[in-house]
Each structure stands twice: as C-alpha cells, then as structure tokens.
Amino acid sequence: MSIPEVVREIITRNRSIYDCMKMDLINYTALAVKIQPEIEKILGNPVNLNTVVVAIKRYADSFDIKEEIREESVLKNARLALTDGIMDIKFSVKESDEMDPMAILDKFSKVTNNYEFFRLSDSFRFLTEDLEDIRQIFNNVPSREDMFSTGLAKIRISIPITQNQSDVVSYVAEVLHANGIELVNAFFSQDSIIIILNEKDASRAYDILHSDIMRA
C-alpha cells in the first residue's frame, strides 16, 4: 500500500475525522502528526510528515471533485452479497508465534469453505461462520474468548478493477452513516471489499446499497 492509500483507509475508518474533513474543520498538520505512527506501523517503515500532510490535503480536495459525480458512479456495476451469522477472529502477530496460521487455515478448510483470511500489519483476521467447530480450533489458546467478536454480518462488494476501493469504502460509509448505520470494519481483497456490520443492521444496509446501485 502507498502512503495516500493508507491515509485514506485510516480516515475512512475514523468517522469523526472523516466528518470533520468533509466540513473542512480539521488541521491537516495536526492530523498528520496524530496518524503518522499508525501509518508507519502499517507500512513497516518511517514516513515523512510532510508527505502525510500532502496525502491528507489531496484526499480532502478530492471530496469537492467527486461530490458531483459519485452518487451516480461509485457503486455503478457493483455486486453485493450478504452473509449473516459472522464471527470475527483476531490474534496478534506476537500470538502467532504460538499458533501456526497455515495450520489453522488447514483446519478451517476441513470445517468450512466460507471464510476470509487477512494478514494485517499487527494481526491475523478470520471472518467466518459462527460455528462451534471453528471455536474448537482455538481451544488451547489462553485468551481464547477475547479473540472472538460475534453478532456480525458481512457484505461483499465486488467492483470493477478500474474503481478505487478507498473511494467505494468512503462512499459506502457515508451513505450508511446518513441512514444511522455505522461500519464495524472494512477489509480489502484483490477484487472486492468486505464491510462488517452489526447483524441487526445488515439487511437494511444491504437494501440501502442495493437501491443505490439500481440508481447508478
């Protein structure tokens, strides 16, 4: 990932920062100082503060440019797939010294094919059906119960390869926020975006996004 991509992802996931930026109420340098450590953690190397400031400013400037066209174009030709009953399993890179992720993946495949695996900068994440057989894979982990987040649903948004994933997540977060629905998380794969929501909001979120696609 590039610095601008990381900046956009961090801002998109932080609703208060995103809203303040849209209303031009944020100091770019102060924000750059705040998020610089997180950017360096994700990228695994030092980044120049001025580079972060420039990336923030360009992202902020893009709001004005896209506002006129994005309601028509951002979700055009997108496809949605909703799955409820999802569990988010997270364990840190440090904990992975005691757990072989590849061995866990092998065990997963014997229980279900319906799962997503993400390698982040500081952790490993599994999105899977909330099944007791899945929980048993982690029976020997001391902090087992802290690994599981339940009561979730996922919406997979498949988009054309020409579409910018960060733009789509920003737009989706804004549309759902306007309807009183907040994202729990968002993950990027090669050809799609997976947004995580509380299960109680999932059906309505799907309907809102589907209607938006039909209008595009």
Salt bridges, closest charged atoms under 4 A:
GLU9 OE2 - ARG13 NH2 2.86
ASP19 OD1 - ARG15 NH2 3.01
ASP19 OD2 - HIS177 NE2 3.51
ASP61 OD2 - LYS57 NZ 2.98
GLU67 OE1 - LYS22 NZ 3.44
ASP88 OD2 - ARG125 NH2 2.54
ASP106 OD2 - LYS110 NZ 3.44
GLU116 OE2 - LYS154 NZ 3.11
GLU116 OE2 - ARG156 NH2 2.14
ASP122 OD2 - LYS41 NZ 3.60
ASP130 OD1 - ARG135 NE 3.10
GLU145 OE2 - ARG144 NH1 2.62
ASP167 OD1 - ARG8 NH1 3.02
ASP167 OD1 - LYS66 NZ 2.65
GLU174 OE2 - LYS22 NZ 2.77
GLU174 OE1 - ARG70 NH2 2.08
GLU182 OE2 - HIS177 ND1 2.46
ASP201 OD1 - LYS200 NZ 3.37
ASP212 OD2 - ARG215 NH2 3.64
